[in-house]
Amino acid sequence: MFGLKKRIEKKSYDRENMKPILHASICTGETVAGFKDKRTGRFEEIMLIKNEADKELFKEIYDITSDLPTEY
C-alpha cells in the first residue's frame, strides 16, 4: 500500500463573485489561503499555508491554475 497517493476531494467556489487570494500578516508573516468577495471585499479563510506544498494543495483542491495574489 506504500506509494499510493492520497485521494484529494475536489471542491468548488463561486468563480463569478469570489477571488482566490493569499492573505499574509505583516506582523507575524502568517499566510492564509481563502476567497475574497469581489462585491463586499470580505475575506473567507480556508486554509493555513505553511509552505509551498500547502499552497499547491489549496490550488489543486479548488482547481486553480493561475498564481495566487498576496494581500497584506
VMD Tcl script that builds the backbone (N, CA, C; Angstrom):
set m [mol new atoms 216]
animate dup $m
set s [atomselect $m all]
$s set {name element resname resid chain x y z} {
  {N N MET 1 A 0.812 -1.180 0.000}
  {CA C MET 1 A 0.000 0.000 0.000}
  {C C MET 1 A 0.863 1.255 0.000}
  {N N PHE 2 A 2.158 1.084 0.108}
  {CA C PHE 2 A 3.012 2.255 0.074}
  {C C PHE 2 A 3.071 2.809 -1.340}
  {N N GLY 3 A 3.239 4.110 -1.431}
  {CA C GLY 3 A 3.363 4.737 -2.733}
  {C C GLY 3 A 2.027 5.177 -3.321}
  {N N LEU 4 A 0.928 4.862 -2.650}
  {CA C LEU 4 A -0.362 5.308 -3.146}
  {C C LEU 4 A -0.602 6.747 -2.724}
  {N N LYS 5 A -1.002 7.568 -3.680}
  {CA C LYS 5 A -1.254 8.967 -3.396}
  {C C LYS 5 A -2.643 9.109 -2.763}
  {N N LYS 6 A -2.723 9.901 -1.716}
  {CA C LYS 6 A -3.996 10.120 -1.047}
  {C C LYS 6 A -4.943 10.853 -2.000}
  {N N ARG 7 A -6.156 10.372 -2.068}
  {CA C ARG 7 A -7.145 10.968 -2.957}
  {C C ARG 7 A -7.581 12.325 -2.397}
  {N N ILE 8 A -7.572 13.340 -3.254}
  {CA C ILE 8 A -7.930 14.690 -2.846}
  {C C ILE 8 A -9.357 14.981 -3.277}
  {N N GLU 9 A -10.159 15.415 -2.318}
  {CA C GLU 9 A -11.544 15.750 -2.609}
  {C C GLU 9 A -11.594 17.141 -3.234}
  {N N LYS 10 A -12.089 17.219 -4.453}
  {CA C LYS 10 A -12.196 18.491 -5.160}
  {C C LYS 10 A -13.385 19.274 -4.616}
  {N N LYS 11 A -13.210 20.576 -4.487}
  {CA C LYS 11 A -14.270 21.459 -4.023}
  {C C LYS 11 A -14.425 22.593 -5.020}
  {N N SER 12 A -15.543 23.268 -4.955}
  {CA C SER 12 A -15.776 24.377 -5.875}
  {C C SER 12 A -16.070 25.648 -5.091}
  {N N TYR 13 A -16.035 26.759 -5.788}
  {CA C TYR 13 A -16.351 28.051 -5.202}
  {C C TYR 13 A -17.016 28.902 -6.265}
  {N N ASP 14 A -17.635 29.985 -5.868}
  {CA C ASP 14 A -18.338 30.883 -6.784}
  {C C ASP 14 A -17.308 31.703 -7.570}
  {N N ARG 15 A -16.959 31.233 -8.743}
  {CA C ARG 15 A -15.910 31.878 -9.542}
  {C C ARG 15 A -16.311 33.266 -10.040}
  {N N GLU 16 A -17.597 33.529 -10.122}
  {CA C GLU 16 A -18.068 34.822 -10.604}
  {C C GLU 16 A -17.917 35.912 -9.539}
  {N N ASN 17 A -18.164 35.556 -8.278}
  {CA C ASN 17 A -18.176 36.557 -7.212}
  {C C ASN 17 A -17.022 36.444 -6.222}
  {N N MET 18 A -16.273 35.358 -6.256}
  {CA C MET 18 A -15.183 35.151 -5.304}
  {C C MET 18 A -13.841 35.062 -6.038}
  {N N LYS 19 A -12.808 35.603 -5.398}
  {CA C LYS 19 A -11.466 35.620 -5.990}
  {C C LYS 19 A -10.517 34.914 -5.022}
  {N N PRO 20 A -9.782 33.882 -5.469}
  {CA C PRO 20 A -8.835 33.205 -4.574}
  {C C PRO 20 A -7.602 34.080 -4.339}
  {N N ILE 21 A -7.224 34.235 -3.073}
  {CA C ILE 21 A -6.040 35.034 -2.727}
  {C C ILE 21 A -5.331 34.419 -1.531}
  {N N LEU 22 A -4.113 34.887 -1.303}
  {CA C LEU 22 A -3.372 34.587 -0.085}
  {C C LEU 22 A -3.420 35.846 0.769}
  {N N HIS 23 A -3.717 35.684 2.028}
  {CA C HIS 23 A -3.781 36.810 2.946}
  {C C HIS 23 A -2.633 36.642 3.933}
  {N N ALA 24 A -1.681 37.579 3.938}
  {CA C ALA 24 A -0.498 37.465 4.789}
  {C C ALA 24 A -0.483 38.574 5.833}
  {N N SER 25 A -0.081 38.215 7.039}
  {CA C SER 25 A 0.042 39.174 8.125}
  {C C SER 25 A 1.392 39.877 8.032}
  {N N ILE 26 A 1.373 41.175 8.156}
  {CA C ILE 26 A 2.617 41.940 8.134}
  {C C ILE 26 A 3.416 41.670 9.403}
  {N N CYS 27 A 2.733 41.549 10.523}
  {CA C CYS 27 A 3.392 41.387 11.822}
  {C C CYS 27 A 4.014 40.006 12.010}
  {N N THR 28 A 3.210 38.967 11.783}
  {CA C THR 28 A 3.674 37.612 12.092}
  {C C THR 28 A 4.169 36.842 10.876}
  {N N GLY 29 A 3.791 37.272 9.682}
  {CA C GLY 29 A 4.179 36.556 8.483}
  {C C GLY 29 A 3.293 35.362 8.185}
  {N N GLU 30 A 2.269 35.147 9.026}
  {CA C GLU 30 A 1.348 34.023 8.802}
  {C C GLU 30 A 0.573 34.236 7.510}
  {N N THR 31 A 0.467 33.174 6.708}
  {CA C THR 31 A -0.236 33.243 5.435}
  {C C THR 31 A -1.424 32.296 5.448}
  {N N VAL 32 A -2.567 32.809 4.974}
  {CA C VAL 32 A -3.795 32.039 4.923}
  {C C VAL 32 A -4.356 32.127 3.512}
  {N N ALA 33 A -4.766 30.987 2.960}
  {CA C ALA 33 A -5.403 30.966 1.651}
  {C C ALA 33 A -6.906 31.035 1.853}
  {N N GLY 34 A -7.563 31.724 0.944}
  {CA C GLY 34 A -9.007 31.833 1.047}
  {C C GLY 34 A -9.581 32.558 -0.149}
  {N N PHE 35 A -10.795 33.048 0.031}
  {CA C PHE 35 A -11.504 33.703 -1.059}
  {C C PHE 35 A -11.992 35.077 -0.615}
  {N N LYS 36 A -11.827 36.048 -1.503}
  {CA C LYS 36 A -12.278 37.410 -1.237}
  {C C LYS 36 A -13.499 37.688 -2.102}
  {N N ASP 37 A -14.556 38.169 -1.474}
  {CA C ASP 37 A -15.772 38.516 -2.195}
  {C C ASP 37 A -15.504 39.779 -3.006}
  {N N LYS 38 A -15.721 39.721 -4.302}
  {CA C LYS 38 A -15.436 40.856 -5.179}
  {C C LYS 38 A -16.359 42.038 -4.907}
  {N N ARG 39 A -17.560 41.763 -4.404}
  {CA C ARG 39 A -18.529 42.835 -4.163}
  {C C ARG 39 A -18.317 43.519 -2.826}
  {N N THR 40 A -18.104 42.752 -1.776}
  {CA C THR 40 A -18.022 43.333 -0.430}
  {C C THR 40 A -16.589 43.488 0.078}
  {N N GLY 41 A -15.653 42.736 -0.490}
  {CA C GLY 41 A -14.270 42.775 -0.025}
  {C C GLY 41 A -14.027 41.880 1.178}
  {N N ARG 42 A -15.046 41.150 1.624}
  {CA C ARG 42 A -14.928 40.253 2.779}
  {C C ARG 42 A -14.049 39.058 2.418}
  {N N PHE 43 A -13.123 38.707 3.330}
  {CA C PHE 43 A -12.213 37.587 3.118}
  {C C PHE 43 A -12.677 36.391 3.930}
  {N N GLU 44 A -12.752 35.222 3.294}
  {CA C GLU 44 A -13.130 33.981 3.958}
  {C C GLU 44 A -11.913 33.074 4.015}
  {N N GLU 45 A -11.416 32.816 5.225}
  {CA C GLU 45 A -10.242 31.962 5.410}
  {C C GLU 45 A -10.611 30.513 5.163}
  {N N ILE 46 A -9.755 29.797 4.429}
  {CA C ILE 46 A -9.991 28.385 4.145}
  {C C ILE 46 A -8.902 27.517 4.754}
  {N N MET 47 A -7.639 27.910 4.564}
  {CA C MET 47 A -6.555 27.005 4.942}
  {C C MET 47 A -5.276 27.776 5.273}
  {N N LEU 48 A -4.586 27.357 6.328}
  {CA C LEU 48 A -3.299 27.933 6.707}
  {C C LEU 48 A -2.234 27.421 5.744}
  {N N ILE 49 A -1.399 28.325 5.256}
  {CA C ILE 49 A -0.335 27.967 4.317}
  {C C ILE 49 A 0.997 28.034 5.070}
  {N N LYS 50 A 1.612 26.865 5.278}
  {CA C LYS 50 A 2.888 26.800 5.992}
  {C C LYS 50 A 4.072 26.718 5.038}
  {N N ASN 51 A 3.826 26.167 3.828}
  {CA C ASN 51 A 4.914 26.006 2.857}
  {C C ASN 51 A 4.323 25.940 1.446}
  {N N GLU 52 A 5.179 25.788 0.480}
  {CA C GLU 52 A 4.757 25.758 -0.929}
  {C C GLU 52 A 3.837 24.569 -1.211}
  {N N ALA 53 A 4.044 23.449 -0.534}
  {CA C ALA 53 A 3.200 22.268 -0.745}
  {C C ALA 53 A 1.752 22.550 -0.328}
  {N N ASP 54 A 1.562 23.297 0.769}
  {CA C ASP 54 A 0.218 23.669 1.203}
  {C C ASP 54 A -0.465 24.553 0.163}
  {N N LYS 55 A 0.296 25.465 -0.398}
  {CA C LYS 55 A -0.238 26.365 -1.428}
  {C C LYS 55 A -0.678 25.563 -2.658}
  {N N GLU 56 A 0.144 24.617 -3.075}
  {CA C GLU 56 A -0.198 23.787 -4.227}
  {C C GLU 56 A -1.413 22.893 -3.934}
  {N N LEU 57 A -1.520 22.410 -2.709}
  {CA C LEU 57 A -2.672 21.595 -2.316}
  {C C LEU 57 A -3.953 22.422 -2.392}
  {N N PHE 58 A -3.922 23.652 -1.897}
  {CA C PHE 58 A -5.081 24.546 -1.978}
  {C C PHE 58 A -5.494 24.752 -3.436}
  {N N LYS 59 A -4.513 25.014 -4.288}
  {CA C LYS 59 A -4.801 25.224 -5.707}
  {C C LYS 59 A -5.383 23.965 -6.352}
  {N N GLU 60 A -4.890 22.800 -5.953}
  {CA C GLU 60 A -5.387 21.539 -6.508}
  {C C GLU 60 A -6.813 21.239 -6.041}
  {N N ILE 61 A -7.091 21.473 -4.772}
  {CA C ILE 61 A -8.425 21.207 -4.234}
  {C C ILE 61 A -9.477 22.053 -4.935}
  {N N TYR 62 A -9.177 23.328 -5.173}
  {CA C TYR 62 A -10.148 24.240 -5.767}
  {C C TYR 62 A -9.937 24.438 -7.274}
  {N N ASP 63 A -9.083 23.628 -7.888}
  {CA C ASP 63 A -8.841 23.664 -9.327}
  {C C ASP 63 A -8.471 25.069 -9.811}
  {N N ILE 64 A -7.459 25.642 -9.165}
  {CA C ILE 64 A -6.969 26.975 -9.506}
  {C C ILE 64 A -5.680 26.807 -10.295}
  {N N THR 65 A -5.636 27.387 -11.485}
  {CA C THR 65 A -4.462 27.227 -12.340}
  {C C THR 65 A -3.555 28.456 -12.333}
  {N N SER 66 A -4.085 29.607 -11.994}
  {CA C SER 66 A -3.278 30.830 -12.015}
  {C C SER 66 A -2.556 31.025 -10.685}
  {N N ASP 67 A -1.602 31.960 -10.670}
  {CA C ASP 67 A -0.900 32.296 -9.433}
  {C C ASP 67 A -1.857 33.009 -8.489}
  {N N LEU 68 A -1.628 32.842 -7.203}
  {CA C LEU 68 A -2.470 33.488 -6.201}
  {C C LEU 68 A -1.855 34.814 -5.774}
  {N N PRO 69 A -2.584 35.915 -5.906}
  {CA C PRO 69 A -2.049 37.193 -5.434}
  {C C PRO 69 A -2.031 37.216 -3.911}
  {N N THR 70 A -1.091 37.976 -3.341}
  {CA C THR 70 A -0.984 38.081 -1.895}
  {C C THR 70 A -1.416 39.472 -1.461}
  {N N GLU 71 A -2.288 39.533 -0.463}
  {CA C GLU 71 A -2.711 40.798 0.126}
  {C C GLU 71 A -2.243 40.840 1.564}
  {N N TYR 72 A -1.904 42.039 2.027}
  {CA C TYR 72 A -1.408 42.213 3.393}
  {C C TYR 72 A -2.398 42.995 4.218}
}
mol reanalyze $m
mol bondsrecalc $m
mol representation Tube
mol addrep $m
